[in-house]
Amino acid sequence: MTDSLDSERMACWRAYIESSQRLFTQLEDDLRADSELSFADYHVLVLLSEAPGQRLRMGELAGRLVFSPSRLTYQITTMQKRGLVARQSCAEDGRGSEAVLTAAGLLALREAAPHHLRSVRAHLMDDLDDAEVACLTRVFERLGRRLRADRDASSTPSE
C-alpha cells in the first residue's frame, strides 16, 4: 500500500514540476510579449497594489516573493529604473526601506492584468490533461495545508 502511495506522490510531484516549468515559460513569454513585464515584475506590482498604501517593507516583500534580499534589491532596482516602483525610507519608523507602487507601475499592471489572466486560462485549459490537473490539485491542497499550519505555528500572540 505504501509503495503505491509513494509512487503516486512521485508521479504527482513529477507532473507538478514538469507542468509548472512548462506553464511558467509560456506565461513569462506571453506576459513579456503583451506588456514587456517579467513574471517577477508582475508579481511585485500585484503585491504592492494589494498592500495598504500600496507599499511594503523590503523584508516583507522578499518573504512574500520567496526572494533573497540581494535578488529583491536587484528586482526593485531594475523596476525603479523603469519607473514602476520607488524605494523610500519606511514611512512608519524611518528604519529600513520599502517599495512603493508608482502611477506608472499601477498603469502597467492594469494594462497587463487582462492579458495575463487570458494567458493563464488558455494555458491551463489547453496545456494540462486531466491527470495533470488532478495531481496538481492534490499537490496544491497539501501545500496549502502545510503553509497554513506553518503560518499558524509561527504566528506569535500580539502583545
C-alpha positions as CSV (number, residue, x, y, z in Angstrom):
1,M,0.0,0.0,0.0
2,T,2.7,2.5,0.9
3,D,4.6,1.7,-2.3
4,S,1.6,2.7,-4.4
5,L,1.2,5.8,-2.3
6,D,4.8,6.7,-2.7
7,S,4.7,6.1,-6.5
8,E,1.5,8.2,-6.7
9,R,3.2,11.0,-4.8
10,M,6.2,10.9,-7.0
11,A,4.0,10.9,-10.1
12,C,2.1,13.9,-8.8
13,W,5.3,15.8,-7.9
14,R,6.8,15.0,-11.3
15,A,3.6,16.2,-13.0
16,Y,3.7,19.3,-10.9
17,I,7.3,20.1,-11.7
18,E,7.0,19.4,-15.4
19,S,3.8,21.3,-15.9
20,S,4.9,24.2,-13.7
21,Q,8.1,24.6,-15.7
22,R,6.2,24.5,-19.0
23,L,3.4,26.9,-17.8
24,F,5.9,29.3,-16.3
25,T,7.9,29.6,-19.5
26,Q,4.7,30.1,-21.6
27,L,3.2,32.6,-19.2
28,E,6.5,34.5,-19.0
29,D,6.7,34.7,-22.8
30,D,3.1,35.8,-23.1
31,L,3.5,38.4,-20.4
32,R,6.6,39.9,-22.0
33,A,5.0,39.9,-25.4
34,D,1.9,41.7,-24.2
35,S,3.4,44.1,-21.6
36,E,7.2,44.0,-21.5
37,L,6.9,42.9,-17.8
38,S,8.6,39.9,-16.5
39,F,6.7,37.5,-14.3
40,A,8.7,38.8,-11.3
41,D,7.8,42.4,-12.3
42,Y,4.1,41.4,-12.4
43,H,4.2,39.6,-9.1
44,V,5.9,42.6,-7.4
45,L,3.3,45.0,-8.8
46,V,0.4,42.8,-7.8
47,L,1.7,42.5,-4.2
48,L,2.2,46.3,-3.9
49,S,-1.2,47.0,-5.4
50,E,-2.8,44.9,-2.7
51,A,-0.8,46.3,0.2
52,P,-2.1,49.1,2.5
53,G,-0.9,52.4,1.0
54,Q,0.5,50.4,-2.0
55,R,3.8,50.0,-0.1
56,L,5.6,47.1,1.5
57,R,8.8,46.8,3.6
58,M,11.6,45.2,1.6
59,G,11.8,42.3,4.0
60,E,8.1,41.6,3.9
61,L,8.2,41.8,0.1
62,A,11.1,39.4,-0.1
63,G,9.3,36.9,2.1
64,R,6.2,37.0,0.0
65,L,8.1,36.6,-3.2
66,V,10.5,34.0,-1.7
67,F,13.4,36.1,-3.0
68,S,16.7,36.5,-1.3
69,P,17.5,40.1,-0.2
70,S,20.0,40.5,-3.0
71,R,17.6,39.2,-5.6
72,L,14.9,41.5,-4.4
73,T,17.3,44.5,-4.4
74,Y,18.2,43.7,-8.0
75,Q,14.5,43.3,-8.9
76,I,13.4,46.6,-7.3
77,T,16.4,48.5,-8.7
78,T,15.5,47.4,-12.3
79,M,11.9,48.2,-11.8
80,Q,12.8,51.6,-10.2
81,K,14.9,52.5,-13.3
82,R,11.8,51.8,-15.4
83,G,9.6,54.0,-13.1
84,L,7.4,51.1,-12.0
85,V,8.2,51.4,-8.3
86,A,10.0,53.8,-5.9
87,R,12.2,52.8,-3.0
88,Q,11.8,55.0,0.1
89,S,12.6,55.0,3.8
90,C,9.8,53.3,5.8
91,A,7.1,55.8,6.5
92,E,6.2,54.2,9.9
93,D,9.5,54.5,11.6
94,G,12.1,55.7,9.1
95,R,14.2,52.5,9.6
96,G,14.8,50.3,6.6
97,S,13.3,50.8,3.2
98,E,10.1,49.9,1.4
99,A,9.0,49.5,-2.2
100,V,6.2,51.8,-3.3
101,L,4.0,51.4,-6.3
102,T,4.1,54.3,-8.7
103,A,1.4,55.6,-11.0
104,A,3.4,54.1,-14.0
105,G,3.6,50.8,-12.2
106,L,-0.2,50.8,-11.5
107,L,-0.9,51.6,-15.1
108,A,1.5,48.8,-16.3
109,L,-0.3,46.4,-14.0
110,R,-3.7,47.4,-15.2
111,E,-2.7,47.0,-18.8
112,A,-1.0,43.7,-18.3
113,A,-3.6,42.0,-16.0
114,P,-6.3,41.2,-18.5
115,H,-3.7,39.7,-21.0
116,H,-2.1,37.7,-18.2
117,L,-5.4,36.3,-17.0
118,R,-6.4,35.3,-20.5
119,S,-3.0,33.6,-20.9
120,V,-3.3,31.7,-17.6
121,R,-6.7,30.5,-18.5
122,A,-5.7,29.5,-22.0
123,H,-2.6,27.6,-20.9
124,L,-4.3,25.9,-18.0
125,M,-7.2,24.8,-20.1
126,D,-5.2,23.9,-23.3
127,D,-1.9,22.5,-21.9
128,L,-2.9,20.3,-18.9
129,D,-4.5,17.0,-19.3
130,D,-7.0,15.7,-16.7
131,A,-4.4,13.6,-14.9
132,E,-2.1,16.6,-14.5
133,V,-5.0,18.7,-13.2
134,A,-5.9,16.0,-10.6
135,C,-2.2,15.7,-9.5
136,L,-1.8,19.5,-9.3
137,T,-5.0,19.8,-7.3
138,R,-3.7,17.3,-4.7
139,V,-0.3,18.9,-4.6
140,F,-1.7,22.4,-4.0
141,E,-4.2,21.2,-1.4
142,R,-1.3,19.6,0.5
143,L,0.9,22.6,0.1
144,G,-2.0,24.9,1.3
145,R,-2.5,22.8,4.4
146,R,1.2,22.8,5.1
147,L,1.6,26.6,4.6
148,R,-1.4,27.3,6.8
149,A,0.0,25.1,9.6
150,D,3.4,26.7,9.3
151,R,1.9,30.2,9.4
152,D,-0.3,29.3,12.4
153,A,2.7,27.7,14.2
154,S,5.0,30.7,13.6
155,S,2.4,33.4,14.4
156,T,3.0,34.9,17.9
157,P,0.3,36.3,20.0
158,S,0.2,40.1,19.9
159,E,1.4,41.9,23.0
